[in-house]
Amino acid sequence: MNYKISKFITNLIYKCTQQPINILIAELSTTGSLSRDQLWKYKTTKMYEQIRYLNRYNKVYKDIFTNLDIDLQKKNIDTEFYKLPITNKEYYHVNVHASYDDKTKTDMRSTSGTTGTPFVFPKDRVAACYMDAMMYNAYSWHGIGIGDKQARLWGRAINTKEKLIQSVKDLVLNRKRLSAFEMNENDCLKYYDKLMRFKPKYFYTYSNALYQFAVSLEKNNRDGKLLGVSIAICTGEVLFTHQREKIAEVFGCRVVNEYGSTENGIIAFECEHGKMHVMPTIHLEIENPDENGMGQIVVTELNSRMLPFMRYKNGDIGKLLIDKCACKRPFDIIEIHEGRIDDYIRCPDGRLVYDAILAYTLKGYAIQFKAYQESLTRLRIQLIPNEGYDKKAETRLKKTLARYLGDEMEIYLLQVKEIPHEKSGKFRYFVSNL
Ligand SMILES: [Zn+2]
């Protein structure tokens, strides 16, 4: 599709759903030329609005503010803000059903369960629109606009209905989706042919998946540069230096790192000068930093309302740097340490299958799970089942997994009541002993 048509349809959808995307993009683009003090003022004004909104519409938060003696009238809300408790996913599981008086339009969203537990939460339209606007704004640093052709090396829905919705979305948004779950050499060559016809402007991809794609093309003497991709946006996991170099070499493109989540959208994004900047829609703190400044990342999404991600500890570790950047934007610079490192399941037939397949497949069956690859032919999965999980569901689940991992993989499903966390406190849903 021509990018102008996709841009037109996308803008029309925003208009019909009353989301002022272009106004928000304009607002966010002005933040790039603010001074550090002006940016802080912009952010604290947002914090103030968020707290006042919750005080008005949310009974649970009203009580929290009263108990903490938060001064809602005081203008220096930044000091009041740090009285608020640090939260996490479990905290919002409890508070998510808190009663709202407001009838703001809300959509439900869900993480794919990459930490082993799908997290379902409401996202009001304004917050969602800010997330999109921030994305387009950050992408524009690298010359990417609404409607530009995207090659998406990513997860693919498992069930038919979700697949259909995904296909329509991809068509409208001018994306070509290539399943990161099926990446043997034959698949990669097919993807190459598809992309030669599609001619994407940029990649949006899991870092590992694009690296694997690059290696496959090189091995099979395909010229990645002929695809004409100018930017590869890598996200979802740590982007290692050797991966970055290989991707840049094979595709002849610039490699850009994105750090974000389904909950909060983009948290930090790499600029033209290679620094990871914290987005103006996010206030980021580091909790209990060690002597090197590394600590737990705590995020406040400044425009969230229906589920206020305030001082939200997302499980990642990083540090704020005091460097200045040549791009002159006033945004903080961050270094992420051991973000979500994903892995591959090794199949008996020699294939490597991206472990996110487990999260996508088990989503409908389990509240939480953890999988262990004990040998090349044996995968043991502990799961806390959803309501309605029975023998039939178990058979269905095994069949779906066999489709991706091959019939030779023995899959053992074990129902449990609890799944312990790693010693580090982080949760990994896939552990390989190979
Ligand atoms: Zn910069």
Boltz pocket constraint, residues with backbone or C-beta under 6 A from the ligand:
constraints:
  - pocket:
      binder: B
      contacts: [[A, 271], [A, 272], [A, 273], [A, 274], [A, 275], [A, 277], [A, 325], [A, 326], [A, 327], [A, 328], [A, 329]]
      max_distance: 6.0
